[in-house]
Amino acid sequence: MSTALGTPTLEDTYAQAVPDLVVPWAAAPVRDPQVVVLDEELAAELGLDPETLRTSGLLVGRVPEGVRTVAQAYSGHQFGMFQPRLGDGRAVLLGEIVAPDGTRHDLHLKGSGRTPFARGGDGKAALGPMLREYAMGAAMHALGVPTSRGLAVSTTGEKVDRDGGALPGAILARVASSHLRVGTFQYAAAHEEPTPVRALADHAIARHYPHAADADEPYLELYRCVVDAQASLVAQWLLVGFVHGVMNTDNTTISGETIDYGPCAFIDGYDPTTVFSSIDHAGRYAFGHQPMIARWNLARLGECLLPLIDADSDTAIEKATTVVQSFTQSYDGYFADGMAAKIGLAEPDYQLIADLLALLGTEKTDWTTFFRALSQGTARDLFLDREAFDSWAARRDALTDPAAVAAMDRVNPVYIPRNHLVDEALTAAEAGDLAPFHELLDVVRRPFDERPGLERWTEPGTGPFVTYCGT
């Protein structure tokens, strides 16, 4: 089904392909919606008119007659514990938009009220967490990291009760190439026979990896593609110092995009054990653990695909194991290539990179500041043990490539969403002052361009920093 919006249409190929994995559901009525922030550039990419978006009510779930909105079902391992029934507890999928360039995107609401998958919450969202996801998506997009993106945040005219008291309610309208997750496959595998898993896999292939349909083993090729996409994604997270904070299987996408920004943050000083999330007491999703967790999550996807990979279970396990084991080599390659670009090498030198990480870890050097300073010749000043840095720098200088050195400022940002300044902006927004939030957006949307007056955005915070999921 597709229904005209006066711009592109909303389609529902996912709901048609796997009807057992969705529940028809509408967003809760909103009393007084007000668009707080709208990404007009993204709207243009989608072929949508910003002024129509501001007034039509689409951004809070008011869809034209005939459009079928749904809540999506999925399972997931949450902190290693399997939950067979999760799903969109406070979200609805409005449909899919085919942009003028032919690409297909989900339009999805978050904070739009309770659904049948709600697990005790009120289904609503507060303004601060929705603005956080909007800003983080904008930052990651500007950094070149695959991500879902916030199209808009709208207040609802209601208050929601949270630990901090009554807060302004809000809805995030976000865009992603899809919301297919490892957890989606887990739900299909746990609740149905292999046929729905096959339908889901066929849809994933058509949506994201159409070349796999022509492979000798299409479902094994699908698995290879997802493993490689996630290896690339997680490498990019570490290269920019990003900590997702809640890498459950239901937050691991088939597309290889970052999704569900909750207790996420960027590291200041380099420390692989860094944890920001208030609920990650054991450090399962620490900064340096993210590659290992991604591989673990992908192994769970492989388990779901086994009946499709081969009729003989032993053969299927052997083939899937080979694929998931390839994650480590792929990740190492992506990370090493990225690090080579960050330090001005045409090709990676694994030992040089390992020694740099050890040096940065010893002194907890600010991750973002170091790489930018390296291209400007001022990195030495960041170290107490300057002899150790000099020794490393002499080895690096002997290997540098002029073209790679010239390109360093295009891969090493000046600005990231500094955690304390993000919180400052969100607190002000919840109190009615959006100026700091707009400054935040202006900074993170141009991360590689050094600009006067933004010096405080280059400074790390002081003391430990804690983030919360915001539900």
C-alpha positions in Angstrom: 0.0 0.0 0.0 1.2 3.5 -0.6 -0.7 6.7 0.0 0.2 10.1 -1.4 1.4 12.8 0.9 1.5 15.5 -1.7 5.2 14.8 -1.7 6.6 11.3 -1.7 4.4 8.4 -0.6 4.5 6.2 2.5 4.9 2.6 1.5 4.7 -0.5 3.7 6.8 -3.2 2.0 8.1 -4.4 5.4 4.6 -5.0 6.8 3.6 -6.7 3.6 6.6 -9.0 3.6 6.4 -10.1 7.2 2.9 -9.4 8.5 3.5 -11.7 11.6 6.3 -9.3 12.7 4.2 -6.2 13.0 1.1 -5.1 14.9 -1.1 -2.4 13.3 -0.9 0.5 15.7 -1.3 4.3 15.7 0.6 7.0 17.5 -1.3 8.3 20.5 -3.1 11.6 19.9 -1.0 14.7 20.7 -2.8 17.7 22.3 -0.6 20.6 21.2 2.3 19.5 18.9 5.1 22.1 18.3 8.0 21.4 16.0 11.1 22.3 18.1 13.7 21.4 15.5 13.6 20.1 11.9 16.4 19.0 9.7 15.5 20.8 6.5 18.5 19.4 4.7 17.4 15.8 5.4 13.8 16.7 4.5 15.1 17.9 1.1 17.0 14.7 0.6 13.8 12.8 1.2 11.8 15.0 -1.2 9.7 16.4 1.6 8.7 20.1 2.0 9.7 21.5 5.4 6.8 23.8 5.7 4.3 21.0 5.0 6.1 18.9 7.6 5.7 21.7 10.2 2.0 21.9 9.7 0.7 18.5 8.6 1.0 16.7 11.8 2.9 13.9 10.1 5.8 14.4 12.6 3.6 13.3 15.5 1.8 10.5 13.7 -1.1 12.2 11.9 -1.1 10.2 8.6 -3.4 10.4 5.7 -6.4 8.1 5.5 -5.4 4.6 4.3 -1.8 4.7 5.7 -1.3 1.7 7.9 1.2 2.4 10.7 2.7 -0.4 12.7 4.7 -1.4 15.8 7.5 -3.8 15.0 8.2 -7.0 16.9 11.7 -8.1 17.9 13.5 -10.0 20.6 16.9 -9.3 22.0 19.7 -10.1 24.3 19.8 -7.3 26.8 23.1 -7.3 28.7 23.5 -10.9 27.6 20.1 -12.1 28.8 17.6 -13.2 26.1 14.2 -11.4 26.1 11.9 -13.2 23.7 9.4 -10.3 23.3 10.6 -6.7 23.1 9.4 -4.7 20.1 8.5 -1.1 19.6 7.2 -0.4 23.1 6.9 3.3 22.6 7.3 3.8 18.8 5.5 3.3 15.5 6.7 2.9 12.0 4.8 5.3 9.8 6.1 3.8 6.6 8.8 3.9 4.0 9.7 6.9 1.9 11.4 6.5 -1.5 13.6 9.5 -1.9 14.2 11.3 -5.2 17.5 9.4 -5.6 15.7 6.1 -5.4 16.8 5.1 -1.9 14.3 3.8 0.6 14.0 5.1 4.2 11.9 4.2 7.2 10.1 7.1 8.9 9.7 6.1 12.5 8.4 7.8 15.6 9.8 7.4 19.1 8.0 8.5 22.2 4.6 8.2 20.5 2.8 6.3 23.2 2.4 2.8 24.5 2.0 -0.1 22.1 1.3 -3.8 22.8 5.0 -4.3 23.2 5.3 -1.7 26.1 6.9 -3.2 29.1 5.6 -1.1 32.0 6.6 2.3 30.7 4.2 5.1 29.8 5.3 5.0 26.1 6.1 8.7 26.1 9.5 10.4 25.9 11.0 13.5 27.5 12.4 16.3 25.4 16.0 16.0 26.6 16.6 12.4 25.4 14.9 13.0 22.1 17.0 16.0 21.5 20.1 13.9 22.5 19.3 11.3 19.8 18.7 14.0 17.2 22.0 15.7 18.0 24.0 12.5 18.1 22.6 11.4 14.8 23.5 14.7 13.3 27.0 14.5 14.7 27.6 11.0 13.5 26.3 11.8 10.1 28.7 14.8 9.8 31.6 12.6 11.0 30.8 10.1 8.2 29.6 7.3 10.4 26.5 5.4 9.1 23.6 6.3 11.3 19.9 6.8 11.7 19.1 10.5 11.6 16.6 12.7 13.4 14.2 14.4 11.0 12.4 16.4 13.7 11.7 16.7 17.4 8.2 17.9 18.4 6.9 18.7 21.9 3.5 17.3 22.7 2.2 19.9 25.1 2.2 17.3 27.9 4.5 16.6 30.8 6.0 13.2 31.4 7.0 12.0 34.9 10.6 10.9 35.3 13.0 10.6 38.2 13.9 14.3 37.8 10.3 15.3 38.0 7.8 16.4 35.4 9.5 17.1 32.1 8.3 18.3 28.7 7.1 15.5 26.5 8.4 15.1 23.0 8.4 12.8 20.0 11.4 12.1 17.7 10.7 11.5 14.0 13.8 9.6 12.8 14.9 8.2 9.5 16.8 5.0 8.9 17.5 2.8 5.9 15.5 0.3 7.9 14.8 -0.8 11.4 15.8 -4.5 10.8 17.8 -5.7 13.7 19.5 -8.9 14.9 16.6 -8.9 17.4 14.1 -9.0 14.5 15.6 -12.3 13.3 15.7 -13.6 16.9 12.0 -12.9 17.2 11.1 -14.7 14.0 13.3 -17.7 14.9 11.9 -17.9 18.4 8.2 -17.6 17.6 7.8 -19.2 14.2 9.0 -22.0 11.9 11.9 -21.2 9.5 9.5 -19.9 6.8 9.0 -16.5 8.4 12.7 -16.3 8.9 13.1 -17.0 5.2 10.6 -14.2 4.4 12.5 -11.8 6.7 15.8 -12.8 5.2 14.4 -12.3 1.7 13.2 -8.9 2.6 16.5 -7.9 4.2 18.3 -9.0 1.0 16.0 -7.0 -1.2 16.2 -4.0 1.0 19.9 -3.9 1.7 22.0 -6.4 -0.2 20.2 -7.2 -3.5 23.4 -8.7 -5.0 23.1 -11.6 -2.4 20.0 -12.9 -4.2 22.2 -13.9 -7.1 24.8 -15.6 -5.0 25.1 -19.4 -4.9 24.3 -19.3 -1.2 22.2 -16.2 -0.8 21.5 -16.4 3.0 25.2 -17.1 3.7 26.0 -14.1 1.6 23.5 -12.0 3.5 25.2 -13.0 6.7 28.6 -12.1 5.3 27.3 -8.7 4.3 25.9 -7.9 7.7 29.1 -9.1 9.5 31.2 -6.9 7.2 28.9 -3.9 7.6 29.0 -4.2 11.4 32.7 -4.6 11.4 33.1 -1.4 9.4 30.6 0.4 11.7 32.1 -0.5 15.0 35.6 0.4 13.7 34.3 3.8 12.8 32.8 4.2 16.3 36.2 3.6 17.9 38.0 5.8 15.4 35.9 8.8 16.5 35.8 7.8 20.2 32.1 6.9 20.3 30.6 4.6 23.0 27.1 3.3 22.1 26.4 2.3 25.7 23.7 -0.4 25.1 24.8 -2.8 22.4 22.0 -5.2 22.9 21.1 -7.4 19.9 17.9 -5.4 19.4 20.2 -2.4 18.8 22.4 -4.1 16.2 21.1 -3.3 12.7 21.2 -5.4 9.6 22.0 -2.3 7.5 25.2 -1.4 9.5 23.8 1.9 10.7 24.0 3.2 14.3 20.6 3.2 15.9 18.9 3.9 19.3 21.1 6.5 20.9 20.5 6.2 24.6 23.3 6.3 27.1 25.8 7.1 24.4 28.8 9.5 24.7 32.2 10.3 23.3 35.4 9.5 25.2 37.7 12.3 26.3 40.9 10.7 27.5 41.7 7.4 25.8 40.8 4.5 28.0 39.4 1.3 26.6 37.6 0.5 29.8 35.5 3.7 29.6 31.8 3.2 30.5 29.3 6.0 30.6 25.9 4.2 31.0 24.5 4.3 34.5 23.2 0.7 34.2 26.3 -0.9 32.7 27.7 -1.9 36.1 29.9 -4.7 34.8 31.3 -2.7 31.8 29.9 -5.1 29.3 29.6 -2.3 26.7 32.8 -0.4 27.5 34.5 1.5 24.7 37.1 -1.2 24.0 34.6 -4.1 24.4 32.5 -2.9 21.5 34.1 -5.0 18.8 33.9 -8.2 20.9 30.2 -7.5 21.7 29.4 -6.8 18.0 30.9 -10.2 17.1 28.9 -11.9 19.9 25.7 -10.2 18.6 26.4 -11.4 15.1 26.8 -14.9 16.3 23.3 -14.7 17.5 22.2 -13.7 14.0 24.0 -16.6 12.6 22.1 -19.0 14.8 18.8 -17.6 13.4 20.0 -18.2 9.8 21.3 -21.7 10.3 18.2 -23.5 8.8 18.5 -21.3 5.7 22.3 -21.7 5.3 22.2 -25.5 4.9 19.7 -28.3 5.5 22.5 -30.2 7.3 22.9 -28.6 10.7 26.6 -29.5 11.1 27.4 -28.0 7.7 25.3 -24.9 8.4 27.2 -24.4 11.7 30.5 -24.8 10.0 29.7 -22.3 7.3 28.2 -19.7 9.7 31.2 -20.1 12.1 33.6 -19.3 9.3 31.6 -16.1 8.5 31.3 -14.8 12.0 35.0 -15.5 12.7 35.8 -13.2 9.7 34.5 -10.3 11.8 37.8 -10.0 13.7 39.9 -9.7 10.6 37.5 -7.3 8.9 37.3 -5.1 12.0 41.0 -5.1 12.5 41.5 -4.1 8.8 38.9 -1.3 8.9 40.3 0.0 12.2 43.9 -0.1 11.1 43.1 1.6 7.8 41.3 4.3 9.7 44.1 4.8 12.1 46.6 5.0 9.3 44.6 7.9 7.8 44.4 9.6 11.2 48.1 9.6 11.7 49.1 10.3 8.1 50.1 6.9 6.7 49.2 5.5 3.3 49.1 2.0 4.7 48.7 0.8 8.3 51.6 -0.2 10.5 50.0 -2.4 13.1 52.9 -2.2 15.6 53.1 1.6 15.3 49.3 1.8 15.9 49.5 -0.5 18.9 52.3 1.5 20.4 50.4 4.7 20.0 47.3 3.3 21.7 49.5 2.1 24.6 51.0 5.6 24.9 47.7 7.4 24.8 46.3 4.9 27.3 49.1 5.5 29.7 48.5 9.2 29.9 44.8 9.2 29.2 45.4 11.7 26.4 42.3 13.3 24.9 41.4 11.2 21.9 40.0 14.0 19.6 42.6 16.6 20.6 45.6 14.4 20.0 44.9 13.5 16.3 44.1 17.1 15.3 47.2 18.3 17.1 49.3 15.6 15.4 48.6 17.2 12.0 49.4 20.6 13.3 52.7 19.6 14.9 51.6 20.4 18.5 50.8 16.9 19.8 54.1 16.7 21.8 52.7 19.3 24.2 49.9 16.9 25.3 52.3 14.5 26.9 54.1 14.4 30.2 56.5 11.7 29.0 57.7 13.7 25.9 60.6 11.4 25.3 58.2 8.5 24.8 56.1 10.5 22.4 59.3 11.7 20.5 60.4 8.1 20.1 57.0 7.1 18.6 56.8 10.3 16.5 60.2 9.6 14.9 59.0 6.2 13.8 55.8 7.6 12.5 57.5 10.5 10.6 59.7 7.9 8.8 56.5 6.2 7.4 54.3 9.2 6.6 52.9 9.8 3.2 52.6 13.5 2.0 49.2 13.0 0.5 48.0 11.2 3.7 49.4 13.9 5.9 47.6 16.5 3.9 44.3 14.7 4.3 44.5 14.2 8.1 42.4 17.2 8.9 39.6 15.7 6.8 39.4 12.6 9.0 40.3 14.1 12.4 37.6 16.3 13.8 38.2 19.5 15.8 34.8 19.1 17.5 32.7 16.3 18.9 29.6 16.4 21.1 31.5 17.0 24.3 29.5 15.3 26.9 29.3 18.1 29.5 28.3 20.6 26.9 25.6 18.3 25.4 24.1 17.9 28.9 24.3 21.7 29.4 22.4 22.2 26.1 19.7 19.6 26.9 19.2 21.0 30.4 18.7 24.5 29.0 16.3 23.1 26.3 14.1 21.4 28.9 13.9 24.8 30.7 12.8 26.5 27.5 16.1 27.9 26.2 17.0 26.3 22.9 19.9 28.6 22.0 22.6 26.3 23.5 21.1 23.3 21.6 21.2 25.2 18.3 24.8 26.1 19.1 25.5 22.3 19.7 24.0 21.5 16.3 26.0 24.2 14.5 29.2 22.8 16.1 28.7 19.1 15.4 27.4 19.6 11.8 30.8 21.1 10.8 33.2 19.0 12.9 36.3 19.3 10.7 36.3 23.1 10.3 38.1 25.0 13.0 36.2 28.2 13.8 37.0 31.1 16.2 34.8 31.3 19.3 34.3 27.6 19.7 37.3 26.9 21.8 35.3 25.5 24.7 34.0 22.7 22.3 37.6 21.4 22.1 38.0 21.1 25.9 37.3 17.8 27.7 35.1 17.7 30.7 36.3 17.2 34.2 35.6 14.3 36.5 33.5 11.1 35.7 30.6 11.4 33.4 27.4 9.3 33.6 24.7 8.9 31.0 21.1 7.6 31.3 18.9 5.7 28.9 16.2 8.4 29.2 13.2 6.1 29.1 
